[in-house]
Structure formats: C-alpha cells, structure tokens
Amino acid sequence: MPLKIALFASGSGSNAENIVRYFSTNDKFVFPVIISNKSNAFVHDRARTLQIPSFTFSKDEFSDGEKILGFLKQYEIDYVVLAGFLLKVPKVLIDSFPNKIINIHPALLPKYGGKGMYGHHVHQAVADSGDTESGITIHYVNSNYDEGDIIFQAKCAVLPSDTPDTIADKVHKLEYDFYPKVIEDIWG
C-alpha cells in the first residue's frame, strides 16, 4: 500500500511539482492532495496540470487546525510535506502527525530562520551578512518556526558578487536536487 503524502504550499508550487514528478514512477508514494492557504497561488495551476486535487483553507482554519486534520484523515494521509508553505502548523496537526511533517528552509538553520524569514527575505539576509555559504535545511516541523530537528542540510558557496537573486537560484537548485531524495530516504 503506497504512502499518502499531502503537500502544503503557499505560492508558486515549484517544489511541490518537482516532488510529484520525481515520484511519478515510484508506486510507493502517492500525492492525493495539495493544500494551500491562498486561493490565487500558482500551485493550484500546477496541481491541475499534475491532475491532483488542490484546496484552499483560510488562515483561521489553519490556525485552528481541526478542519485541516479532518480533511487529512478523509484522504487517509500518512505524511505532510511543506513545500513553500508560510503559515505556522498548528499543534493539533503536529500532535496528530508526530515526526511526520517536514519542511524545507532556504538557508542553513539555525541561521536565518523564524517568523518572517522566507524566500527573498532569507536570501537578502544572507547577502547582507557577508556569509560565504548558504544552502537548504530539511527539518521536522515542531511548534516553533524552523526549530524542528534537522534531517539534512546541503550547502552552496556565496560569492561577494552574488545578489539575493543569484543566491536564490543556487538554493532552488539544491531544493530540487535534494528534497525528493530526502523524502524517499526517510519514509521509503
């Protein structure tokens, strides 16, 4: 019986699409649903292309968590993968899926994590810091932003000539290369 993974995304959904495509020939993993907190997020277009149903829940519904939990149970979800999802995961979901919710962060945690540290904000902070490396962190989700146990990190060089956009390009490549493989390693 395949493992059922729900994907949560708030924006474009490029990581969600990359994950689904990676597993398209692996019958051990299925992605029955994509969930977002934004009805106009491009992830819904990607979901249609991938022929996966996608749904939007409000910030209040996410904060409460009970409706989301019921929805995940309805789809018999085993695991949750956050792929560019910006809302805090409520305690009821964390308690119901212990060590079964993972996230990817576009920096080397514990640096540049926490509330408000996502996307361009992270890459700008890295560029401003003068750090010589950045990367990705895949971690379990707990009650605090970006503080769950680290599963995997990958690094890339940051050159003095790099801008937030060029750092983002390097980090996106790491995300696409490693996120699906780590999912396969930890749950396969």
C-alpha positions in Angstrom: 0.0 0.0 0.0 1.5 3.3 -1.0 2.3 6.1 1.5 -0.1 9.0 1.1 1.6 12.4 1.3 -0.2 15.7 1.4 1.7 18.7 0.0 1.2 22.1 1.6 2.2 25.2 -0.5 1.5 28.9 -0.3 3.0 30.2 -3.6 4.2 29.0 -6.9 4.4 25.3 -6.0 7.6 24.6 -8.0 8.9 22.4 -5.2 5.6 20.5 -4.9 5.6 19.9 -8.7 9.3 18.7 -8.6 8.4 16.3 -5.8 5.4 14.8 -7.6 7.4 14.5 -10.8 10.3 12.8 -9.0 8.0 10.1 -7.6 5.9 9.7 -10.8 7.5 6.3 -11.5 7.6 5.2 -7.8 4.4 3.5 -6.7 5.4 3.5 -3.1 4.5 7.2 -2.8 1.3 9.0 -3.8 0.2 12.6 -3.5 -3.6 12.6 -3.3 -4.0 16.3 -2.4 -2.3 19.7 -2.4 -3.4 22.2 0.2 -2.8 26.0 0.2 -3.7 29.0 2.3 -4.0 31.2 -0.9 -6.7 30.6 -3.5 -4.8 32.5 -6.1 -1.5 30.7 -5.5 0.1 29.3 -8.7 0.4 25.9 -7.0 -3.3 25.4 -7.9 -2.4 25.7 -11.6 0.4 23.2 -11.2 -2.0 20.8 -9.3 -4.4 20.9 -12.3 -1.5 20.1 -14.7 -0.5 17.2 -12.4 -4.1 16.1 -12.1 -4.0 16.4 -8.3 -6.9 18.0 -6.4 -6.0 21.2 -4.6 -7.8 23.0 -1.9 -7.6 26.3 -0.1 -8.2 26.8 3.6 -8.2 30.2 5.3 -5.6 31.4 7.8 -8.2 30.9 10.6 -8.9 27.4 9.5 -5.2 26.6 9.6 -4.7 28.3 13.0 -7.5 26.1 14.5 -6.3 23.0 12.7 -9.3 20.8 13.3 -10.8 21.2 9.9 -7.5 20.5 8.3 -7.0 17.5 10.4 -10.4 16.1 9.4 -9.6 16.8 5.8 -6.3 14.9 6.1 -8.0 12.0 7.8 -10.6 11.9 5.0 -7.8 11.4 2.5 -6.0 8.9 4.8 -2.8 11.0 4.7 0.3 9.4 6.3 2.7 12.3 6.0 2.8 16.0 5.3 5.4 17.8 3.2 5.6 21.6 3.4 6.8 22.9 0.1 6.9 26.7 0.4 4.2 26.9 3.0 4.3 30.0 5.0 1.8 29.5 7.9 2.7 28.1 11.2 1.5 24.5 11.5 -1.0 24.2 14.4 -0.3 22.0 17.4 -3.2 19.7 16.6 -1.6 18.7 13.4 1.9 18.3 14.9 0.4 16.1 17.7 -1.5 14.0 15.1 1.5 13.6 12.8 4.5 13.3 15.2 7.7 13.4 13.1 5.6 13.0 10.0 5.6 16.7 8.9 8.7 18.0 7.2 9.7 21.4 5.9 12.4 22.8 3.7 14.1 26.1 4.6 16.2 28.1 2.1 19.1 28.6 4.5 21.4 26.7 6.8 19.4 26.7 10.1 19.7 27.9 12.8 20.8 30.9 10.8 18.1 33.0 9.1 15.1 31.1 10.4 12.0 32.1 12.3 8.9 34.1 11.6 9.1 36.3 8.6 12.2 34.5 7.3 11.2 33.1 4.0 12.0 33.4 0.3 13.7 36.7 -0.7 13.9 37.9 2.9 16.3 35.0 3.7 18.4 35.5 0.6 18.7 39.2 1.3 19.8 38.5 4.9 22.4 36.1 3.6 23.7 38.6 1.1 23.8 41.4 3.7 25.6 39.2 6.2 28.7 38.6 4.1 28.4 34.8 4.7 30.4 32.7 2.3 27.9 29.9 2.2 24.1 29.3 2.2 22.0 26.3 1.4 19.0 24.3 2.5 17.8 22.7 5.6 15.2 20.0 5.7 13.7 19.5 9.1 10.8 18.1 11.1 8.2 20.6 12.0 7.5 21.4 15.6 5.6 24.2 17.4 8.2 26.9 16.6 9.1 28.2 13.2 12.2 26.5 11.8 13.3 24.9 15.1 12.4 21.2 14.5 15.1 18.6 14.4 17.3 18.9 11.3 17.2 15.9 8.9 19.5 17.1 6.2 21.5 20.2 5.0 23.2 20.9 1.7 25.5 23.9 1.1 26.4 26.2 -1.8 29.0 28.9 -2.0 28.1 32.6 -1.7 30.4 34.8 -3.6 31.0 38.5 -2.9 29.4 39.2 -6.3 26.2 37.2 -5.5 22.9 39.0 -5.2 19.8 37.8 -3.3 18.6 36.6 -6.7 21.7 34.6 -7.6 21.7 33.1 -4.1 18.1 32.1 -4.6 18.9 30.4 -7.9 21.7 28.3 -6.2 19.4 27.4 -3.3 16.5 26.4 -5.6 18.8 24.0 -7.4 19.6 22.4 -4.1 15.9 22.2 -3.2 15.1 20.5 -6.4 18.1 18.1 -6.2 17.7 17.0 -2.6 14.1 17.4 -1.2 12.6 14.5 -3.1 15.6 12.3 -2.3 15.4 13.1 1.4 11.6 12.3 1.4 12.4 8.9 -0.2 15.2 8.2 2.3 13.4 9.0 5.5 10.0 7.5 4.6 10.9 4.9 1.9 
